[in-house]
Amino acid sequence: MWFIKSLATEKEEVADHGCPVGSLCQELNKDVTELAEESRRHLCCGDQWASAQFKLIGRKDAADAAVQLVATLQGISLLGNAMKSPAVIGRQVALLCDWVDRM
């Protein structure tokens, strides 16, 4: 849960500036460079970690669940930033935690 809740602890910053890793990846992936590849690795680290965690709890769809988790976190960051709303980020993080708890 700390992986998810870490977004809530930074919700004011994310509402003001967006996700630093997601924003960097989005900008750098416009060109094929070593720096773009390095930024993708940072974003994919979360996906790989989450996949390993889902495997530990016996999820057969661990890789898909991990992608869904990271995609949802990135979406929360994007919308929270677009709306300039830490409250939106906080509410959506709580919903995401509920989703994980139901697994």
Helices and strands as residue ranges (DSSP letters): H 2-9, H 11-17, H 20-28, H 34-56, H 62-83, H 86-101
